[in-house]
Amino acid sequence: MQGRLTDADGQSVDATLDAVRERLGGDAFFWLDLEGLDAGSSELLLGGFGFHPLAVEDAEHFGQRPKVDDFDGFTYLVVHGARASSSAVTCEVHIFFAARHVVTVHRGDRDLLDGVRQRAARHRAAAGSSPAVSLLYLIVDELVDTYFPVLAQLDDRIDALEDGILKQPTEAQLGELFDMKRTLVALRKVVTPERDMFARLLSGLDLLEGMTPDDERYFRDLYDHLIRISDLVDSYRDLLTGAMDTHLSTVSNRLNVVMKQLTIIATVFLPLSFLTGFFGQNFALLTGHVLTQTWSFWVFGIGLELAAAVGLIYLFRRRGWLGGPTE
C-alpha cells in the first residue's frame, strides 16, 4: 500500500494496513489517499470499508469519465484535473465519500493532493461544516484550479502561433495546431461531464451526506469555475479553428502568387518561342531569302521579340496583374 493517512486534526502519516484498520475501529474522521490500488488495497476497500465491488472495480481501472454514483453508505465520484507538462493531459482521482472517512485513489503525481492536506484544517474551521464535505470541496477545488494554468499556457501558445502564421506559415505550425486541438478535445471530454455532475449535485438530483446551505455556496463556486473553464475551452477551440483556416489561406495565397509569377513568365516567353520557331522553319521560302543587312537582325531578330515582351508587360501592368493600376 502506497499513500498517506490524514486525521481530522491535519496530522498525516504513511498509510499502512494496521493504521487504517485502527482508525476504522474508532469514531474519528480520517482521509486515506492511495497511489493506485494493489491486491491488498482493493481487499481493504471491499472488506474493511465495505465499499461496493462495482465502485472498487472502477477505481482499479482508470480512464473513467467524471461521474457521481450513490451507494449504500457512501458516494463514489470520479473527478479530473489537468496536467501542465505530461504525456497525459488530465489527472484522474477516484473518491469514496462517506460521513466518517474519505478515500481517494489516483496514479502518478505523489504530491497531487499535498495542497489539500495543508488547507484542510483551516478550511474546516472557517466553514464549520462536516469534515467529509469540506475535504471533498478542497479536493475538487484543488483539481479544478489545475485547469487555469494549462489554459493560460494554451492561450499564450495560440497568440504566438497566430503571429507566426501571419509572418511565415510552416509545416511545424500545422503540427502544433493539431497538437493543441487534441489537448483541447481531451480537456473538453472531462470538463463538460464534470460541470454537469456538479450541476446535478447543486440541483439536488444527487445528494451528499452532511451537505449544508453554507457548503452549497462553496460547491456553487466550483460549478462557476467549471462553467468558465468550459467556455474557455470552447473559445480556444474556435481560435484554433480560425488559426488553422488562416494558415491554409496564407499558404494558398502564397501558392497563388507563385503560380501567377510563373504564368506571367511563361506568357512573356510564349510569343518569343513562336517567333523563333516560325523563322527557324526549313522551308525554301524562308531559307531562300537570306537577310544579310545588320539592321534586319536588330529589327526583326531582336526588335520583334523585345516589342512582344514589352507589350505583354505593359498589358499585364494595365490589368493590375503586376500590382499596377487597372483599367
N, C-alpha and C positions, 0 to 999 in steps of 0.2 A: 504494500500500500504506500503510495506516494501522495502526500498532501499536507494540509495544515488544519489544525483543530483550534477553533477560536471560541472562547467562553463569552458570556454576556458582558463581562467587565472589560473585554477587549484583549485579554491575555491570549497569546497564540503560541502553540507548540506543534511539533511534528506529529502527524496523525499516526497512531498505532491501533491495532485491533483491541488491545486491552484498554487503552484510554477511551476509545469510542464506546465500548461496552460499559465501562464505568459510568460514563455520562448518560448513557441510555437508561441506566438504573436509577438515576436521580431525577429531580424535577426542574433543574436549572436549564435555561435555554443555551444552546450551543450551535455553532456553524461548522460543518465539515466540508472542506474544499479539497476535492480529489483531482489529481492529474491523470485522467484516464481511469479505466476500470480493468482490473485483473480478475482472476477467478475468485480470490479471497474477498475483494471489494464487492463484487457482484453478489456473493453469498451473504455478505454483511447487509447489503441493502435489502435483499429479499428476506432473510431470516431475522436479522437484528432490528431493522427499521420497519419491516413489514410492508415494504413498497410492492405495488402490483408488478407481476412479471413483465407485462407489456411495457410499462414505463422503464423498467431496468433494461429491457432488451433495446429500447430506443436509445438509451444512454450509452449502450455498448457500441452502437453503430452510428457514427457521426455522419453528417450530410443531411440532417433533418431540417425541414422548413420551420420558421418561427411558429409556435403554436402554444396553446394552453389547454390542458386536459384535466378534468376533475375526477379524482378517485376517492374511494372511501378513506377518509383520514388525512389526505394530502392532496396537493395540486401540483401537477407536473407542467413545467414551462420550458420552452426552448427559445433562447434569446441570442441574437447575433450582434457582434461589434465589427469594427473594421481594423485592418492591419495597415500601418503606414508603409512598411517595407517587408514584404514577404511574398513567397510564391503564391500563397493563398490570400485572396482578397479579404475574406472575412474570418473572424474567430467565432466559434460556436460554444455556447455554455448551456448545459442542461441543469435545471434547477428543480429539486424536490422540496416543495414548500409545505411546512406543517407548523402548527402553533408553537411547538416546543423545540423544533430544530429545523434547520435549513441545510440541505446538501447540494453542493454544486459540483459538476463534473465538466472538465474541459481538457483540451490537449494542447501541447506545445508550450506556450508562454507560461513559465513558472510564476512570474510576477504580474500576471494579468489582473488579478484582483487584490494586489497589495494595497492599492489606494483605498479600497473598501474597508480593509482592516484598520487603517489609520483614521477613517472618518466615522466608523460605526458608533463608538461611544458618544461622541459629540452630537451626532445627528439624533440619536435616541433621546438624549437629554433635552434637545431643543424641541423635538416633535412630541415627546411624551406619549407615544403610541406603542403598539405591540412591537417587541423587538424583531419578530419574524417579518412583519410588514415593512418596518424601517430598513431592515437588512436587504429585503428584496428590492426596495426602491433604490438603495445605494448600489446594488449590483447592476441593475438595469441602467441606472444613470451613468455608472462608470463605462458601460459598454456603448451606450448611445453617444456619449461625448467623444468616443474614438472616431466617429464618422467625420466630425468637423475638420480636424487636421488633414485627413485624407482628401476631403472635398476641396479644402483650400489649396493643397498641392495640385490637384487636378485643374483648378481654376487658373493657377499660375502657368501650368504647362499649356493649357489651351490658349491663353493670351500670347505666350511666346511662340506657339505653333502658328497662330494666325498671322503674326508679324513675319515669321519666316516664310510662310506660304506666299505672302504678297511680294516679298523680296525675290525669292528663288525657290519654286516648288521642286522637291526632290522625292525619290522613292522612299527614303528613310522617313520622311514626314508622313507619308501614307501609312507606313507600318506603325508609326507611333499613334496615328489616328485610330487605327483598328484596335491597337492595344488598349487605349483609353476607353474606347467604346465597349470592349469586352469587360473592362473593370466596372463601368457604369451599369452594364446589364447585370453583372453579378451582384452589385450593391442593390439594384432595384428589386432583384428577386427576393431579397431578405427584408429590405426596408418596408416595402408595401405590405406584406403579411404581418410584419411586426407592428406597423401602425394600426392595422385593422384589429390585431389582437388586443391592443390597449384600448382601442375604441370600444370593444366588447366588454372589457373589464370596467370601464367607466360608465357604460350604459346599464350595467347590472346583469347582462346576459351570463357572464362568468363572475363568480364571487370568490373573494379571498377571505379566509377566516381572520377576524380581527381588524378588518379594514374599517377605518373611521372616516367621518367627513373631512377631518384635517389631513388624513393620509391621501384622500382623493385629490386634494389640491396638489400634492407632490406628483401624483401619477398623471394628473392633467397637464402638469408642466412637461413630463416626459412625452406625453402624446403630442403636445405642441412642438417639441423638438423634432419628433419623428415626422410631423407634417412638413416642417421646414426642410428637413433632410430630403424627404421625398420630392418636394418642389425643386430643390437644388439639383437633385439627380436628373429630373426631367428637363430642367433648363440647360444643364450641361450636355445632355444628350442632343438637345436641339442645336446647341452651339457647335458640337462636333459634327452634326449633320451639315450645318451651314459651312463649317471649315472644309469638310470633305467636298462639298459642291464647289466651293471657291478653288480648292486645289485642282479639281478636274477641269473647271472652267479656265483657270490660268494656264494649265498645260495645253488645253485645247486651243486657246488663243495664241499661245506661243507657236504651236504647230501650224496654225493658220498663217501666221506671219511668215514663218519659214517657207511654207508652200507658196505663198504669194510672191516672195522674193525669187524663189526658183522658177516659178511660172513666168515672171517678168523677164528673167534672164533667158529662158527658153524661147519666149516670144520675140525678144530682140534678135536672137540668132536665127530665127526661122526664115526671114527674108534674105539674110546673108547666105544661109545654106542654099536657098532657092537660086540666087543669082550665080553663086559659084558653081552650082550643079548644072544650071542651064547653059552657061557659057563653056562648061567643061565637056559638053557632049561632042562626040566624034562624028558629026555629020559634015558632009562636004561643003554645005552652005556656010557652016561656021568655020571650018578649018581652011577653006579655000580663000578666005578674005583675012589675011593677016594684017593686024594693026601694028605698024612699026613706029608711029609717032609717039613721042614721050607724053604729050598732053592726053592722048587717048587712054593711057594707063591710069593717069591720075583722075581723069573724068569718069571713065567707065569702070575701071578696075577698082579704084578706091572711092571715088566720089559717090557712086550709086550706093555702095554699102554704108558709107557714113551718113548719107541722106536718109536711108531707110532706118538706121539706128536712131538718129536724132529725131526723125519724125515720130517714131514709136514712143520714144521717151517723152517727147512733148505731149503726145496724145495721152499717155499714162498720167502725166502731171496735170493735164486739164481735167481728167476724170477723177483725180484725187487718189489714185492708186499708189502714188509715191509720197503722199502726205501733203500735197499742194492744194491749191484752190480747185473747186469743182465747178462745172458749168451750171 
